[in-house]
Amino acid sequence: MFVESSEMYDLIYSFKNYQKESEEIAQLIHSRKPEAQKILDVACGTAELHRYLGNDFSITGLDINPGFIKIAKRKIPIGEYYIGDMREFELEQTFDVILCMFSSIGYVKDFEELVSTLRSFRSHLSEGGLIIVEPWITPENWYEGKVHMLTYENEGVKICRMNKSETESNHSVLNFHYLIGTAKEGVRHFEERHELFLLSVEKMKEAFALAGLSVEHDPQGLTGRGLYFAKAA
């Protein structure tokens, strides 16, 4: 999880066009659920998407990382943000749309946890509501042994994050190595381990069905990883 790196998350991912993604998500919602008003964003991260989606919708955010929720509240003081585990949570309200973007669903440990997560989504869905999930990479599209690097710099900070893609059983493993340099603190290094569940499209569809959801799969989606659109069966 992005624990120690929480405060630098937005810098590392500053290359993402959140405004464009938000506009595309809004278009998908308007086309599939035109009357939607309330959104629950599960694994909302630092709520960067909410800067734009908030123009059209009332948004609630949920994330397991307290650091992310702290940042989200700082960005959007009027927003509703909760610390919670997507595998099992209870907010005592329902939503027109439930989002789970940026492959966050991949952090479930196994198939049973995936079904439990989708059931939690379903229990928070209003009548006729819509679930949109952006999946992690499928097993056939995961390549072991590739080295990846992201960098960021301005006058005050320089960041480099590197990892080599690895596989353990049916999980992709990302051991992120961070080098952070600032004039005040000098250069420091730390590591974060991320494990994401590798699952085929057919197994994903099976999990939705077991959670009581009918699902449609778009293989392209916003970023090439695809999207799942689900409603209560």
N, C-alpha and C positions, 0 to 999 in steps of 0.2 A: 504494500500500500504506500501511497505518497504521504508519508508521515513527516519525516525530517525535511523533506523537500517541499512541504506545503506552501511556504511563503514564497518560493521561487517558481512555483508551478506555472503561473501566468506568464512569467518571463520565458520559460522553456518552451511553452506552447504559443508564444506570441506570433508564430508563423501562421496559425490557423485563422481562417476568415470566419469568425463567429457571426458576423452580421449576415454574410451570405448563407451560412448554414441555417441561421435562425429564420431567414426569409423563406428558405426552402421548406423547413419544418412547418412554418405557419401556413404555407400554401398547401402542404399535404393535409394538415388538420382542417383547413377551410374546405377542401375538396371532399374529405371523408366524414367530417363531423362539423358542418357549417355553423351549428348553434353552440359550439364549444366555448366555454368561458373559463372554466377552472382546470388548471394543469397541475399535476404532481410530477415533478422531475426527480426520479429516483437515481441515486448516485450522482447528485447534481454538481459535485465538485465545487469550484469556486464561483459558480453561478454566472459565468461570463455570458452564456446564452441568454440569461434572463434580462440583461441590459436591453435586448432587442425584443424578445418575446413578450416582455412586460408591457409593450406598447399595445398589444392586442389581447392579452390574456391576464388573468389573475393566477400567479404562479406560487406554488409551495415547493420547497426543496427538502430533500432527505439525503443524508450522507452519513456513512459510518465514521468518517474522519472529522474529529472535532476541529482540527485546524482549518479544514475547508469550510465548515459551517461558520467559523469565526470570520473568515474572509468574506463569505457570502453576505453575512449580516452587515459587515462593514461597507460593502459595495451598495447594498440595497436595504437600508435600514427599515423600510416599511414592509419588507418581505417576511413571509413565514418560513422559518428554517428549523429543521429538527435533526438531531443526531439519532441515527437508527440504522439497523442492519436490514438490507433489502430482503434477506431470506425470511425474515419474520418481523413484521412491524404492525403497529396499530395506531392510526391517527384519529380514529373515531369520526371520520368524514369520508365522503366519496368525491370523485373527480370525473370530469368529462373526458379527460385525456390523461394517460399515464405515459411518461417518456422514460426511457432508459438508454442513454446515448453513449457514444465514444467507447463502445465495446465493454462497458462496465459489467455487463451480464457475465462476461468471461471469468469474473473473480469467484463465481460459485465453485465449490470444490469437486462436486460430482453431480450425476444426473438427478439424484434425489433432492439435492439442494436447489437445483434449477427448477424442478417442479414446485417445490415449496415457495420459491421466490415468485413464480408466476401465479401461484394461488394467492399470495399476499397482494399482488397487483390486482387480481380479479376481485378480491374482497373489498378493494377501495375504488372500484369502478362504478360510476353511476349507470343507470339504465341506458342501454344503447351506447355506452362509452367506448372509447378507442384506446388501445395500447400500441405504442410504437417502440420497438426494441432494435437497437443497432448491435448486431452480434460481433463476437470476436472472430478471428480467422478460422476457417475450417481446416481439418487435418491435412487435406490434400493441397492446401495453399500455404501451409506452414513449412518454412525451409530452415533446417538446423544449420548452424555454423556461420551464419551471416553476421558481420560486425556492423553495428549501427552507431551513429553519432549525431547528437544535436548540440548546437552551440548558441549562445546568446552573449551579447556584450553591449554595454554603454559605458559612459565615463566612470560610473560608480561601481560596476560589478561585471565580472566575466565568468561565464558558466560553460562547462563542457560536460556532457553526459554520454557515456559510451556503454555498450553492452554487446555481447555475443549471443545470438539466439540459440537456445538449448531446449532439449526435450527430456522430460521425465515422465514415464508411463504415458498417460493421455493428457498431459499438461505441457504447455509451452512455458519456459522459464526465462525470465528477464532479470538478470543480475545487473542492475544499473550501478555504474561507478560515476560518482559526481566529483568534479573538481570545481571549487568555488573560490574565486579570488576577489577580495576587496581591499582598498587602501587601508581601512581601519583594522581588519582582522587578518590580513595576509591571505595565504592559500590554505584551504583545508580540503579534506577528502572524506567522503562517506559512501556507503553502499546501501542499496535497497533491493530486496528480492520480491519479484512479482511472479505469481503463478496464475496462468489463465487456462481454463478448461477448453480443450480442443474437442469440438463436437460437429458432426455432419449436419447438413440441412435437414435430412430425414429425422435424425434424433431430436433436433430442435423442434420440429413439427410435432413429434410424438410427445415431447414435454408440454407443449401448449395444449394438446388434446387432453392429456392427463390432468391438467389444471382446469379443465372445463372451458377451454377457449377454442374458437375457430380461428384459423390463421391463414394469412396470405403472405407469400414470400416474394420480395423484390430482390433479385440477385445483385443489382448494382447499388441501390441506395444512394446515400449522400457522398460517400467516400470510396466506393468500390467494395466495401465489406458487406453490403446488402442491408435490408431492413425487413422486419416482420411487423405486420399489421394484424392485430388480434381484437376480437370482441367475444363477449360471453356467448358460449354455444347455446 
